[in-house]
Amino acid sequence: MKATECIRTRRSVRTFNGEPLRADDAQKIMAFAETAGNPYGLPITWELLDAKKTGLSSPVIVGEDTYIAGKMRRMPHAEEAFGYSFEQIVLFAESIGVGTTWIAGTMDRSAFEKAVSLETGEVMPCVSPLGYPAEKMSLRENMMRKGVKADSRFPFSDLFFDGSFDKPLPAERAGQWQIALEAVRLAPSAVNKQPWRAVVCGDRVHFYETRGKVRVNVDWDIQRIDIGIAMCHFALAAEECHIPVSFLLEDPGLAVPANTVYIATCAVG
Ligand SMILES: Cc1cc2nc3c(=O)[nH]c(=O)nc-3n(C[C@H](O)[C@H](O)[C@H](O)COP(=O)(O)O)c2cc1C
């Protein structure tokens, strides 16, 4: 399955069919996780957690028996790096028929942190259940999806700009970046806030975070994880379009709207 296809078909799965994660799928996911790097080169340790043995659960998830969690040193760019790496695992799981849901808030955080033996100076930003989607979503899942309008995304030209923030970029004028930016648009985000913005300047695309009020009881910026996910989608889709890209930290100094901060630049080459 191509990355852009997984990006289009993936959705958060909160109702699983109760079948335990098959050993070969678990093995494939963990082998893939070892390869899921990020532009910051930050190492992340991945762990599979047996929900029953450890007593772990999430109030919004039913029918799961396994979670995956990642932990890393707390350091600058940890959030974007985590989003970038974890989303590759999420898309890989999708490609082999395993459902996931990014979870940062709706869990007993201290129980999960204990299960991964989180140490001082480390963070475990998110976890995800792993399993096989049930045929029918639970009532709660349906209601949650409606509550955050999970099936919709902002229009292309609300998110992406041509050279400066005062010039919206419609999809049909995005040229070589159209498919990669559309992959960003479809990305999952906490409470479906879609905080990514991008300004296209020729062969460079500058990514920004528009800061909203997503409250999770942690002392790091959850929306930076969303931007890491967006960067991952962008790079995977660009690669599929045979555009080699890499990320740099070179703020172009563009005028930005209120509450908007520069995150990273993606450049051809
Ligand atoms: C960083 C992050 C944290 C999230 N945390 C939660 C969570 O705690 N509980 C939950 O039910 N969904 C959570 N989600 C899932 C989002 O609500 C979901 O991705 C969004 O509504 C879009 O729906 P979709 O994933 O089905 O496309 C999170 C997503 C992201 C990216």
The ligand as a Gaussian input file, in Angstrom:
#p B3LYP/6-31G(d) Opt

LIG

0 1
 C       -1.394000      14.112000      19.208000
 C       -2.793000      13.522000      19.200000
 C       -3.421000      13.248000      20.398000
 C       -4.700000      12.668000      20.393000
 N       -5.278000      12.334000      21.607000
 C       -6.462000      11.691000      21.613000
 C       -7.016000      11.249000      22.846000
 O       -6.462000      11.452000      23.932000
 N       -8.189000      10.561000      22.793000
 C       -8.836000      10.291000      21.612000
 O       -9.890000       9.656000      21.649000
 N       -8.339000      10.714000      20.424000
 C       -7.168000      11.388000      20.399000
 N       -6.622000      11.786000      19.200000
 C       -7.305000      11.455000      17.938000
 C       -7.954000      12.675000      17.272000
 O       -9.127000      13.030000      17.968000
 C       -8.261000      12.332000      15.792000
 O       -7.052000      12.069000      15.134000
 C       -8.985000      13.455000      15.085000
 O      -10.237000      13.684000      15.660000
 C       -9.193000      13.132000      13.577000
 O       -9.886000      11.925000      13.433000
 P       -9.255000      10.728000      12.606000
 O       -7.977000      10.313000      13.328000
 O      -10.276000       9.626000      12.634000
 O       -8.949000      11.208000      11.233000
 C       -5.363000      12.391000      19.172000
 C       -4.717000      12.694000      17.973000
 C       -3.458000      13.239000      17.977000
 C       -2.765000      13.499000      16.676000

